[in-house]
Amino acid sequence: MDNDVAARPSTTQTGRVSVARRLVAVSAVIGLLFCQACTTVIMPPVVPDEPRTVFLLDHGRHASLALPGRDGGVVRYSYGDWRYYAQVNTGLSEASAAVLWPSRAGLGRRELSGPPTAAAVRRQLLVWVEGIYELVVDSQEIEALRARLDSIYEANLETRIYNAAYDLEFVHHPSAYWVFHNSNQVIARWLKELDCRVGGPVLLSNWKVDLPPDGSDSLFDIIIVISKKTETPR
């Protein structure tokens, strides 16, 4: 009897865990509401050596990225929580788990036919898209990013499922998903790999594309410098 009592968490411990989770939930909601009015600013590289166009797709709450393929087509990539996004388990418990603590993530992939234009991409999308942003970047950076994403996809083919709601094939992604590593933040990291500069909270899908700088210090450059100076050393 005493062992059974000792094995069970006390009411105080359970209450503390519940309060902690509520505080995290409230903080996350406040953060999302605060950032809803904030815009993520993207600056493409100034003059790419071998310019090609990629397409940032704004789906309202999240985004995906379409890269030119090897055969003249386009490959669309996305990232999100495995249960909520890939498996479309959109209940309250799944939504809370996806936001409040790290959970399994999925990489979405779908090949589209050419030509690699915004009109062709939009015509083939079976999901809602609020806007398509065309970004001119360097061809070699595109090749490197596409190769990295395809390597993740191919390494996890045994987990592949098709999601008709988003018209994407999903596999497990090695990096966990949560509110501070969500689909929009991962898309922003992919854009940085394409040599774009990205500034803003990137919690929500609220994008703006600015012209590349002319070489002089801009407000964007100043913000980037300040953010780097205030980063906590690892």
NUBAVEX-370391 format. One record per residue: residue number from 1; residue in three letters; x negated, y negated, z negated of N, C-alpha, C in turn. Coordinates in steps of 0.001 Angstrom, whole numbers, plus 500000, padded with zeros to 6 digits. Each point is the difference from the previous one (the first is absolute). Layout:
{node NUM,ALA,{X,Y,Z},{X,Y,Z},{X,Y,Z}} ...
//
This chain:
{node 1,MET,{499164,501210,500000},{500836,498790,500000},{499139,498753,500000}} {node 2,ASP,{498979,499981,499096},{499121,498833,499936},{499249,499807,501305}} {node 3,ASN,{499571,501119,500651},{499264,499890,501258},{500873,499414,501094}} {node 4,ASP,{501308,500420,499983},{500913,499470,501014},{500179,498500,499841}} {node 5,VAL,{500099,499566,498762},{500155,498569,499736},{498763,499244,500415}} {node 6,ALA,{498829,500556,499726},{498744,499331,500334},{499794,499919,501496}} {node 7,ALA,{500537,501011,500747},{499782,500024,501447},{500856,498982,500717}} {node 8,ARG,{501133,499634,499363},{500885,499037,500663},{499546,498568,499729}} {node 9,PRO,{500038,499133,501041},{499629,498597,499773},{500981,499345,499054}} {node 10,SER,{499503,499119,499168},{500850,499304,499045},{500887,498996,500713}} {node 11,THR,{501056,499601,499314},{500902,498977,500561},{499270,498701,500249}} {node 12,THR,{499053,499690,499117},{499212,498763,500162},{499155,500054,501257}} {node 13,GLN,{499333,501161,500237},{499161,500139,501186},{500831,499903,501269}} {node 14,THR,{501160,500710,499993},{500878,499954,501172},{500482,498576,500261}} {node 15,GLY,{500323,499304,498922},{500454,498619,500155},{498926,499104,500569}} {node 16,ARG,{498756,500209,499559},{498907,499166,500513},{499776,500235,501489}} {node 17,VAL,{500064,501279,500411},{499838,500305,501428},{501112,499350,500809}} {node 18,SER,{501243,500092,499481},{501135,499407,500701},{499856,498493,500123}} {node 19,VAL,{499578,499353,498918},{499800,498547,500025},{498899,499619,500974}} {node 20,ALA,{498905,500783,500002},{498871,499707,500904},{500434,500096,501447}} {node 21,ARG,{500781,501028,500312},{500468,500167,501381},{500940,498873,500393}} {node 22,ARG,{500840,499568,499066},{500908,498884,500298},{499224,498716,500237}} {node 23,LEU,{498952,499789,499232},{499184,498799,500189},{499321,500018,501361}} {node 24,VAL,{499488,501173,500398},{499378,500128,501318},{501025,499734,501086}} {node 25,ALA,{501217,500550,499831},{501053,499802,500994},{500378,498531,500126}} {node 26,VAL,{500173,499340,498852},{500355,498579,500012},{498895,499173,500645}} {node 27,SER,{498752,500303,499664},{498860,499278,500582},{499959,500176,501507}} {node 28,ALA,{500241,501226,500451},{499985,500265,501438},{501106,499232,500710}} {node 29,VAL,{501196,499997,499419},{501123,499283,500613},{499724,498501,500058}} {node 30,ILE,{499488,499446,498906},{499662,498568,499981},{498951,499679,501063}} {node 31,GLY,{498999,500871,500099},{498955,499794,500996},{500553,500029,501411}} {node 32,LEU,{500899,500952,500270},{500591,500083,501327},{500859,498785,500308}} {node 33,LEU,{500779,499539,499027},{500827,498814,500217},{499143,498768,500232}} {node 34,PHE,{498897,499897,499248},{499106,498853,500157},{499355,500001,501376}} {node 35,CYS,{499621,501185,500467},{499275,500087,501270},{500919,500006,501209}} {node 36,GLN,{501317,500094,499768},{500924,500053,501125},{499911,498734,500841}} {node 37,ALA,{499710,498883,499358},{499895,498739,500732},{498592,499766,500535}} {node 38,CYS,{499066,500885,499647},{498622,499827,500435},{499786,500637,501362}} {node 39,THR,{499154,499403,500780},{499716,500483,501340},{498583,500536,500073}} {node 40,THR,{499842,501126,500674},{498675,500547,500274},{499519,499444,501338}} {node 41,VAL,{498864,499330,499978},{499468,499343,501196},{498924,500881,500631}} {node 42,ILE,{500110,500206,501309},{499041,500811,500755},{499278,499108,500997}} {node 43,MET,{498687,500098,500021},{499199,499318,501013},{499222,501040,500799}} {node 44,PRO,{500296,500153,501280},{499227,500917,500840},{498576,499483,500177}} {node 45,PRO,{499079,500851,500454},{498638,499537,500266},{499982,498918,501078}} {node 46,VAL,{498955,499174,499976},{499941,498839,500897},{499917,500419,501459}} {node 47,VAL,{498925,500683,500375},{499816,500423,501390},{499522,501448,500002}} {node 48,PRO,{500891,500962,500100},{499582,501401,500040},{499145,500290,501235}} {node 49,ASP,{499022,500875,499836},{499133,500350,501136},{500792,500716,501096}} {node 50,GLU,{500845,500931,499595},{500841,500737,500946},{501456,499885,499519}} {node 51,PRO,{500685,498927,500363},{501332,499730,499433},{501071,500986,500454}} {node 52,ARG,{500754,500470,499010},{501192,500811,500259},{501054,499608,498959}} {node 53,THR,{501237,500289,500320},{501098,499566,499141},{500535,501159,499165}} {node 54,VAL,{500184,499731,498695},{500686,500932,499111},{501309,499339,499568}} {node 55,PHE,{500909,500793,499443},{501339,499499,499708},{500363,500295,498540}} {node 56,LEU,{500209,498931,499237},{500480,500119,498628},{501522,499960,500044}} {node 57,LEU,{500639,501062,499521},{501449,500120,500058},{500589,499716,498618}} {node 58,ASP,{500813,498972,499919},{500646,499615,498744},{501379,500641,499963}} {node 59,HIS,{500193,500938,499051},{501272,500710,499887},{500883,499438,498885}} {node 60,GLY,{499634,498852,499467},{500795,499380,498953},{499374,500161,498635}} {node 61,ARG,{500030,501217,499447},{499397,500247,498693},{498585,500562,500116}} {node 62,HIS,{499682,500593,501120},{498669,500568,500198},{499570,499746,501439}} {node 63,ALA,{498775,500407,500315},{499454,499764,501333},{499325,501267,500517}} {node 64,SER,{499777,500031,501291},{499190,501046,500612},{499100,499344,501039}} {node 65,LEU,{499014,500749,500474},{499003,499446,500917},{499892,500901,501218}} {node 66,ALA,{500086,499413,501183},{499892,500744,501253},{498689,499633,500692}} {node 67,LEU,{499193,501025,500282},{498692,499810,500628},{500009,500582,501409}} {node 68,PRO,{499281,499378,500941},{499868,500590,501325},{499368,501384,499907}} {node 69,GLY,{500552,500952,500774},{499471,501357,500010},{498935,500182,501060}} {node 70,ARG,{499455,501199,500037},{498928,500293,500965},{500529,500131,501430}} {node 71,ASP,{501257,500408,500137},{500538,500316,501327},{500901,498911,500560}} {node 72,GLY,{499898,498787,499468},{500833,498903,500481},{501287,499835,499233}} {node 73,GLY,{500245,500901,499056},{501199,499881,499173},{499719,499234,498719}} {node 74,VAL,{500842,500195,499008},{499893,499316,498709},{500245,501030,498901}} {node 75,VAL,{499268,499861,498891},{500212,500875,498849},{500428,499129,498821}} {node 76,ARG,{501139,500344,499434},{500541,499243,498871},{499678,500707,498682}} {node 77,TYR,{499499,499230,499020},{499619,500551,498704},{500754,499274,498888}} {node 78,SER,{500278,500748,498943},{500655,499420,498843},{499542,500734,498747}} {node 79,TYR,{500241,499382,498844},{499589,500567,498711},{501102,499747,498993}} {node 80,GLY,{500232,500983,499128},{501014,499788,498972},{500056,501146,499009}} {node 81,ASP,{500885,499868,499031},{500185,501037,498995},{500558,501265,500653}} {node 82,TRP,{499473,501161,499587},{500378,501252,500651},{501478,500328,499783}} {node 83,ARG,{500467,499997,498776},{501383,500396,499725},{500993,498952,500502}} {node 84,TYR,{499716,498732,499711},{500952,498940,500329},{500009,499694,501496}} {node 85,TYR,{498831,499936,500606},{499871,499546,501393},{499984,501171,500977}} {node 86,ALA,{499078,500943,499793},{499858,501096,500954},{501164,500976,499921}} {node 87,GLN,{500445,500333,498774},{501090,500960,499829},{501360,499341,499845}} {node 88,VAL,{500040,498672,499981},{501243,499225,499910},{500831,500402,498780}} {node 89,ASN,{499317,500240,498883},{500700,500174,498727},{500074,498627,499337}} {node 90,THR,{501066,499279,500265},{500071,498588,499636},{500861,499739,498767}} {node 91,GLY,{500036,500972,499093},{500736,499787,498760},{499267,499049,499071}} {node 92,LEU,{500667,499620,498918},{499424,499042,499054},{498740,500554,499344}} {node 93,SER,{500000,501272,499643},{498826,500579,499343},{498807,500041,500943}} {node 94,GLU,{500244,500335,501283},{498908,500023,500983},{499464,498595,500250}} {node 95,ALA,{500908,499026,500076},{499573,498617,500217},{499168,499498,498826}} {node 96,SER,{500448,500301,498780},{499260,499565,498810},{498627,500651,499943}} {node 97,ALA,{499957,501317,500277},{498724,500712,499963},{499041,499454,501043}} {node 98,ALA,{500519,499666,501192},{499144,499492,501070},{499364,498667,499641}} {node 99,VAL,{500733,499176,499232},{499524,498656,499703},{499147,499938,498738}} {node 100,LEU,{500390,500737,498972},{499448,499760,498675},{498695,500725,499715}} {node 101,TRP,{499755,501125,500624},{498740,500705,499737},{499560,500726,501266}} {node 102,PRO,{498694,500281,500146},{499476,500624,501225},{500677,501342,500295}} {node 103,SER,{500340,500186,501254},{500657,501230,500441},{499446,500403,501367}} {node 104,ARG,{500356,501215,500424},{499502,500491,501282},{500444,499083,501133}} {node 105,ALA,{499101,499769,500941},{500287,499115,501129},{499996,500787,501304}} {node 106,GLY,{500571,499399,501025},{500041,500608,501313},{499498,499057,501074}} {node 107,LEU,{499372,500569,501027},{499584,499257,501192},{500951,500371,501129}} {node 108,GLY,{500664,498980,500552},{500901,500223,501118},{499303,499721,501318}} {node 109,ARG,{500335,500798,501016},{499357,499839,501309},{500998,500367,501094}} {node 110,ARG,{499951,499243,501089},{500872,500270,501141},{499368,499449,501268}} {node 111,GLU,{499900,500828,501023},{499453,499563,501283},{501121,499455,500876}} {node 112,LEU,{499738,498839,500603},{500943,499359,500906},{499363,499897,501374}} {node 113,SER,{500812,500002,501022},{499470,499868,501353},{499672,498546,500300}} {node 114,GLY,{499182,499783,501028},{499597,498662,500379},{501070,499296,500837}} {node 115,PRO,{499651,498806,500452},{498742,499285,499782},{499907,499436,498579}} {node 116,PRO,{498795,499659,499554},{499825,499461,498639},{500427,498533,499908}} {node 117,THR,{501305,499781,500055},{500556,498648,499907},{501064,499985,498899}} {node 118,ALA,{500285,498801,499499},{501011,499860,498956},{501369,500455,500499}} {node 119,ALA,{500311,499698,501243},{501300,500383,500558},{500135,501518,500080}} {node 120,ALA,{498939,500678,500423},{500044,501461,500102},{500107,500645,498626}} {node 121,VAL,{499287,499436,499025},{500072,500538,498638},{501413,499827,499443}} {node 122,ARG,{500559,498810,500126},{501336,499730,499469},{501038,500906,500658}} {node 123,ARG,{499862,500227,501284},{500982,500812,500732},{500037,501439,499485}} {node 124,GLN,{498865,500491,499526},{499930,501401,499569},{500253,500200,498504}} {node 125,LEU,{500081,498928,499240},{500217,500129,498570},{501429,500437,499715}} {node 126,LEU,{500146,500997,499128},{501317,500473,499587},{500366,499476,498615}} {node 127,VAL,{499199,499055,499508},{500232,499419,498672},{500124,498484,500141}} {node 128,TRP,{500598,499395,498970},{500167,498550,499992},{498651,499303,499927}} {node 129,VAL,{499843,498946,500778},{498797,499171,499931},{500427,498539,500054}} {node 130,GLU,{499553,499228,499005},{500349,498581,499959},{499113,499180,500928}} {node 131,GLY,{498773,500426,500163},{499085,499259,500855},{498774,500817,500340}} {node 132,ILE,{499371,499650,501117},{498757,500631,500429},{498955,498918,500166}} {node 133,TYR,{498891,500145,499276},{498899,499046,500074},{498881,500592,500845}} {node 134,GLU,{499608,499275,501039},{498915,500451,500865},{498685,499395,499511}} {node 135,LEU,{499025,500853,499754},{498701,499574,499488},{498912,500489,500946}} {node 136,VAL,{499179,499079,500472},{498903,500355,500905},{498749,500239,499171}} {node 137,VAL,{499498,501225,500077},{498822,500404,499229},{499033,500726,500919}} {node 138,ASP,{498889,500456,499425},{498972,500646,500811},{500326,501483,500225}} {node 139,SER,{499760,500470,501205},{500321,501369,500384},{499263,501034,499147}} {node 140,GLN,{498743,499717,499667},{499230,500955,499207},{500568,500150,498590}} {node 141,GLU,{500507,498896,499435},{500611,500074,498677},{501289,500830,500046}} {node 142,ILE,{500737,499864,501094},{501211,500804,500175},{499647,501481,500047}} {node 143,GLU,{498987,500328,500791},{499584,501400,500133},{499592,500582,498656}} {node 144,ALA,{499267,499218,499212},{499524,500480,498705},{501171,500234,499041}} {node 145,LEU,{500954,499067,499955},{501141,500150,499103},{500883,501166,500437}} {node 146,ARG,{500246,500102,501287},{500842,501096,500484},{499351,501357,499728}} {node 147,ALA,{498686,500076,500171},{499295,501256,499723},{500093,500367,498524}} {node 148,ARG,{499899,499005,499123},{500069,500281,498557},{501395,500475,499605}} {node 149,LEU,{501032,499326,500512},{501363,500390,499669},{500350,501368,500584}} {node 150,ASP,{499527,500251,501217},{500266,501301,500613},{499281,501123,499259}} {node 151,SER,{498837,499700,499437},{499284,501029,499246},{500779,500380,498736}} {node 152,ILE,{500625,499000,499352},{500850,500288,498833},{501207,500834,500429}} {node 153,TYR,{500587,499623,501109},{501169,500712,500511},{499661,501458,500323}} {node 154,GLU,{498916,500208,500730},{499621,501346,500408},{499554,500865,498824}} {node 155,ALA,{499392,499385,498986},{499553,500754,498832},{501158,500478,499135}} {node 156,ASN,{501186,499429,500204},{501154,500340,499166},{501175,500516,500825}} {node 157,LEU,{499717,500605,501139},{501060,500458,500891},{500906,501045,499353}} {node 158,GLU,{499461,500766,499033},{500822,501030,499370},{501142,499412,499173}} {node 159,THR,{499932,498700,499712},{501057,499343,499218},{500972,499224,500895}} {node 160,ARG,{499873,500101,501302},{500749,499152,500929},{501503,500262,499945}} {node 161,ILE,{500753,498904,499953},{501456,500060,500115},{500434,498891,500954}} {node 162,TYR,{501142,500193,500651},{500544,498954,500864},{501131,499288,499279}} {node 163,ASN,{499954,498668,500039},{501016,499164,499362},{500776,499286,501101}} {node 164,ALA,{501231,500463,500247},{500800,499416,501071},{500440,498583,499680}} {node 165,ALA,{500138,499679,498702},{500453,498664,499610},{499012,498932,500441}} {node 166,TYR,{498711,500328,499969},{498963,499040,500389},{499301,500398,501299}} {node 167,ASP,{500396,501141,500563},{499399,500515,501235},{498477,500078,499878}} {node 168,LEU,{499547,500621,498920},{498574,500163,499743},{499728,501419,499507}} {node 169,GLU,{498819,500499,500329},{499516,501238,499398},{499112,499622,498818}} {node 170,PHE,{500288,500567,498835},{499262,499661,498788},{499133,501164,499548}} {node 171,VAL,{498810,499646,499506},{499130,500951,499313},{499565,499360,498690}} {node 172,HIS,{499464,500799,499098},{499504,499451,498744},{498853,499033,500252}} {node 173,HIS,{499982,498918,499239},{498897,499035,500034},{499231,500116,498692}} {node 174,PRO,{498661,499943,500041},{499216,500226,498778},{500104,498900,498950}} {node 175,SER,{500409,498791,500378},{500084,498895,499035},{501418,499863,499467}} {node 176,ALA,{500140,499986,498677},{501319,499956,499362},{500714,498680,500290}} {node 177,TYR,{501331,500076,499975},{500853,498836,500234},{500524,499473,498666}} {node 178,TRP,{500033,498664,499862},{500775,499370,498927},{500130,498527,500326}} {node 179,VAL,{500577,499212,499110},{500374,498632,500337},{498810,499156,500440}} {node 180,PHE,{498809,500248,499443},{498829,499217,500375},{499114,500728,501018}} {node 181,HIS,{500546,501047,500598},{499363,500657,501150},{501136,500513,500879}} {node 182,ASN,{500797,499039,500490},{501184,500365,500762},{499734,499929,501502}} {node 183,SER,{501048,500207,500782},{499835,500078,501452},{499443,498712,500590}} {node 184,ASN,{500477,498851,499511},{499531,498731,500558},{498541,499723,499644}} {node 185,GLN,{499588,500383,498799},{498607,499800,499606},{499061,500903,500789}} {node 186,VAL,{500453,501202,500300},{499179,500899,500825},{499911,499472,501427}} {node 187,ILE,{501112,499498,500524},{499968,499387,501334},{499009,498840,500017}} {node 188,ALA,{499995,499196,498942},{499053,498874,499919},{498559,500510,500029}} {node 189,ARG,{499728,501103,499322},{498648,500571,500024},{499638,500473,501401}} {node 190,TRP,{500962,500591,500694},{499742,500412,501379},{499686,498790,500878}} {node 191,LEU,{500722,498910,499798},{499736,498787,500776},{498600,499457,499717}} {node 192,LYS,{499564,500093,498748},{498644,499556,499663},{498959,500866,500698}} {node 193,GLU,{500297,501279,500174},{499090,500872,500738},{499913,499587,501463}} {node 194,LEU,{501011,499304,500481},{499993,499476,501370},{499381,498603,500055}} {node 195,ASP,{499343,499614,498908},{499309,498718,499903},{500959,498812,499910}} {node 196,CYS,{501229,500246,499572},{500921,498899,499716},{499781,499551,498563}} {node 197,ARG,{500251,498735,499760},{499994,499494,498627},{501438,499932,499499}} {node 198,VAL,{500203,500490,498789},{501339,500089,499441},{500016,499309,498646}} {node 199,GLY,{500908,499060,499809},{500119,499286,498737},{501428,499993,499505}} {node 200,GLY,{500176,500207,498703},{501338,500019,499419},{500212,501225,499144}} {node 201,PRO,{501156,500099,499334},{500242,501097,499061},{500204,501357,500672}} {node 202,VAL,{500555,500021,501190},{500209,501209,500806},{500851,501052,499275}} {node 203,LEU,{500846,499594,499079},{500892,500972,499374},{501215,500294,500880}} {node 204,LEU,{500479,498982,500699},{501167,500159,500852},{499627,499753,501455}} {node 205,SER,{500902,500409,500896},{499745,499849,501430},{500440,498610,500449}} {node 206,ASN,{499147,499021,499714},{500283,498604,500340},{498733,499422,500621}} {node 207,TRP,{499916,500045,501333},{498744,499750,500704},{500033,498703,500793}} {node 208,LYS,{498820,499435,500168},{499813,498839,500874},{498632,500126,500652}} {node 209,VAL,{499943,499752,501302},{498737,500074,500734},{499519,498592,500305}} {node 210,ASP,{498785,499678,499579},{499378,498711,500285},{498967,500157,501104}} {node 211,LEU,{499734,498887,500693},{498963,500025,501028},{498639,500190,499362}} {node 212,PRO,{499064,500644,500691},{498647,500151,499454},{499381,498634,499719}} {node 213,PRO,{499146,499906,498979},{499366,498721,499671},{499059,499563,501110}} {node 214,ASP,{499767,498686,500054},{499132,499455,501041},{498544,499895,499561}} {node 215,GLY,{499689,500599,498857},{498623,499947,499512},{499841,499098,498806}} {node 216,SER,{500943,499063,499799},{499928,499103,498850},{500695,500656,498811}} {node 217,ASP,{499693,499533,498807},{500635,500536,498802},{501473,499618,499986}} {node 218,SER,{500851,500984,499874},{501436,499763,499935},{500489,500315,498600}} {node 219,LEU,{501270,499653,499745},{500587,500333,498707},{499974,501497,499773}} {node 220,PHE,{500222,500770,501075},{499956,501454,499901},{498630,500466,499528}} {node 221,ASP,{498926,499430,500590},{498637,500362,499601},{499765,499659,498536}} {node 222,ILE,{500473,498850,499559},{499799,499580,498608},{500695,500963,499048}} {node 223,ILE,{501233,500414,500359},{500731,500947,499159},{499245,501315,499903}} {node 224,ILE,{499465,500467,501131},{499256,501266,500001},{498773,499894,499106}} {node 225,VAL,{499274,498880,500089},{498795,499804,499197},{500349,499975,498517}} {node 226,ILE,{501067,499266,499645},{500410,499920,498602},{500391,501368,499469}} {node 227,SER,{500754,500786,500818},{500437,501318,499538},{498812,500934,499792}} {node 228,LYS,{498976,499859,500838},{498815,500839,499838},{499232,499618,498728}} {node 229,LYS,{499941,498692,499705},{499284,499558,498833},{500672,500401,498705}} {node 230,THR,{501343,500136,500054},{500733,500312,498786},{500249,501491,499828}} {node 231,GLU,{499495,500827,500911},{500155,501430,499851},{499168,500501,498805}} {node 232,THR,{500574,500943,499265},{499271,500581,498874},{498981,501001,500516}} {node 233,PRO,{498723,499868,499620},{498982,500940,500484},{500311,501407,499524}} {node 234,ARG,{499714,500969,500864},{500218,501401,499632},{498768,500563,499305}} 
//
